[in-house]
């Protein structure tokens, strides 16, 4: 994930610098949400199996119910990236990883 964030960081900072004068805060917020959802999906795809998803979510501080509900649908990565996982992989989590905010 560190490699993905490192490559993504250079692009996002470039976009932010290039388009900073644009008066489009709603578009920035929606793009921010989409990027974080995509990163959540990449986490789930990286973990792949339901057991691994369950174990890793518990390590990150998820409740057993949330981890079980996400792990039960282990192959529906895009669907799960918007479900209860957004309470575990929060904006603060991505800030710690170094993902810049656009909005």
Secondary structure by P-SEA (a helix, b strand, c coil): caaaaaaaaaaaaaaaaaacccccaaaaaaaaaaaaaaaaaaaaaaaccaaaaaaaaaaacccaaaaaaaaaacccccccccccccccccaaaaaaacccccc
